[in-house]
């Protein structure tokens, strides 16, 4: 009885990850893209005091930075948003700069020296395939 229970638990531990694995896993390979545009925003939160009329009741205001980065891969442009409490974005994010990245459905991962995979949420995609560019 103990042996069959141990075998069942061991089989579940080995097989459970395979049951939930998607057959169409996103590629782990990095591809070449080109930075098209970078925009920087200062974001303050909250924008207005919440609560009563007494200023001491207002929550502390926090400041962070948001970067909107457009990356072109072949004839598609991906627009990502990166938020950080620091006024810093790696220098590889400058227009016309080639950059290595990995795409998933909702996130871009950038292969940068001196950084682990920098993660950027995809907020917009547009395709320019078949359109005349002048």
Helices and strands as residue ranges (DSSP letters): H 2-20, E 31-45, G 55-57, E 62-73, E 76-84, E 98-103, E 107-110, E 118-127
